[in-house]
Amino acid sequence: AINQFFKWNRVKGRVSAAHASVTWPGLLAIDIDSLTLTNPEGYEHPALLLVSKLGVTVDIWSMFSRCVKVLRLEADEVTICLERKEGLGINSIRYYNYVTRGTAE
């Protein structure tokens, strides 16, 4: 399901395993094993972001307001590869532009 979410939102990456649960009274917990965001083409490293484990718990009811209340946020073994290439610019900015605009420019 999370990999499909990536496709819908133009995110280039993969999740090897994920678990989501909803508990009463109104908590949403998502636990992800091995999250990878793929670097845009032309950069040295294959991944922009590598996370061994990621865990988030949010108050479901807060998701219907302007401010989402995050009750738990845990990340293990996080690697971020920021690169700048002549003619391409900074990889994280190109990635953000691609996800939000559909173009890396």
PAKOLFI-961755 format. One record per residue (C-alpha): residue number from 1; residue in three letters; x, y, z. Coordinates in Angstrom, 1 decimal. Example, Ala and Ser with C-alpha at 12.3 -4.5 7.8 and 13.67 -1.06 7.14 Angstrom:
R     i    aa       xx       yy       zz
R     1   ala     12.3     -4.5      7.8
R     2   ser     13.7     -1.1      7.1
END
This chain:
R     i    aa       xx       yy       zz
R     1   ala      0.0      0.0      0.0
R     2   ile      2.8      2.4      0.8
R     3   asn      4.6      1.6     -2.4
R     4   gln      1.4      2.4     -4.3
R     5   phe      1.2      5.7     -2.4
R     6   phe      4.7      6.5     -3.7
R     7   lys      3.5      5.9     -7.3
R     8   trp      0.5      8.1     -6.9
R     9   asn      2.6     10.9     -5.5
R    10   arg      5.5     10.6     -8.0
R    11   val      7.9      9.5     -5.2
R    12   lys     10.7      7.4     -6.5
R    13   gly     11.6      4.9     -3.8
R    14   arg     10.6      1.7     -2.1
R    15   val      9.6      0.2      1.2
R    16   ser     10.5     -3.4      1.9
R    17   ala      8.0     -4.0      4.7
R    18   ala      5.3     -1.9      6.4
R    19   his      2.6     -2.3      9.0
R    20   ala     -0.2      0.1      9.8
R    21   ser     -2.6     -0.1     12.7
R    22   val     -5.5      1.9     14.0
R    23   thr     -6.3      1.7     17.7
R    24   trp     -9.0      3.1     19.9
R    25   pro     -9.3      5.9     20.9
R    26   gly     -8.2      7.3     17.5
R    27   leu     -4.5      6.5     17.0
R    28   leu     -2.8      5.7     13.7
R    29   ala      0.5      3.9     13.9
R    30   ile      2.7      3.2     10.9
R    31   asp      5.9      1.2     11.2
R    32   ile      8.2      0.8      8.1
R    33   asp     11.2     -1.4      7.7
R    34   ser     13.8     -0.3      5.1
R    35   leu     12.6      2.9      3.5
R    36   thr     14.6      4.1      0.4
R    37   leu     14.1      7.3     -1.6
R    38   thr     15.9      7.0     -5.0
R    39   asn     18.3      9.8     -6.0
R    40   pro     17.4     11.7     -9.2
R    41   glu     19.3     10.6    -12.3
R    42   gly     22.8     11.9    -12.7
R    43   tyr     23.9     11.8     -9.1
R    44   glu     26.7      9.6     -7.7
R    45   his     24.7      7.8     -4.9
R    46   pro     21.8      5.6     -5.8
R    47   ala     19.7      6.8     -2.8
R    48   leu     18.9     10.2     -1.5
R    49   leu     17.6      8.8      1.8
R    50   leu     18.0      5.4      3.5
R    51   val     16.1      4.6      6.7
R    52   ser     16.5      1.2      8.4
R    53   lys     13.3      1.6     10.5
R    54   leu     10.7      4.4     10.7
R    55   gly      7.8      4.6     13.2
R    56   val      5.1      7.2     13.4
R    57   thr      2.0      7.4     15.6
R    58   val     -0.5     10.2     15.1
R    59   asp     -3.8     11.3     16.6
R    60   ile     -6.3     10.4     13.9
R    61   trp     -8.7     13.2     14.9
R    62   ser     -6.0     15.8     14.5
R    63   met     -5.7     14.8     10.8
R    64   phe     -8.9     16.6     10.2
R    65   ser     -7.5     19.9     11.4
R    66   arg     -4.7     22.1     10.1
R    67   cys     -2.2     20.7     12.7
R    68   val     -1.5     17.0     12.9
R    69   lys     -0.5     15.9     16.3
R    70   val      2.5     13.4     16.1
R    71   leu      2.7     11.4     19.3
R    72   arg      5.7      9.2     18.3
R    73   leu      8.4      9.7     15.6
R    74   glu     11.3      7.2     15.6
R    75   ala     13.9      6.7     13.0
R    76   asp     16.9      4.2     13.1
R    77   glu     20.0      4.2     11.0
R    78   val     19.2      7.3      8.8
R    79   thr     21.5      8.1      5.9
R    80   ile     20.9     11.3      3.8
R    81   cys     23.1     11.8      0.7
R    82   leu     23.0     15.5     -0.3
R    83   glu     24.9     16.1     -3.5
R    84   arg     25.4     19.1     -5.8
R    85   lys     26.2     18.4     -9.4
R    86   glu     27.2     21.1    -12.0
R    87   gly     24.2     21.5    -14.4
R    88   leu     21.9     19.6    -12.1
R    89   gly     21.9     21.5     -8.9
R    90   ile     21.2     20.0     -5.4
R    91   asn     19.6     16.6     -5.4
R    92   ser     17.1     17.2     -2.6
R    93   ile     15.8     20.3     -4.3
R    94   arg     15.4     18.4     -7.6
R    95   tyr     13.6     15.6     -5.8
R    96   tyr     11.2     18.0     -4.0
R    97   asn     10.4     19.8     -7.3
R    98   tyr      9.7     16.5     -9.0
R    99   val      7.3     15.3     -6.2
R   100   thr      5.5     18.7     -5.9
R   101   arg      5.5     19.8     -9.6
R   102   gly      6.1     16.7    -11.6
R   103   thr      9.3     18.1    -13.0
R   104   ala     12.8     18.3    -11.5
R   105   glu     13.3     21.8    -12.9
END
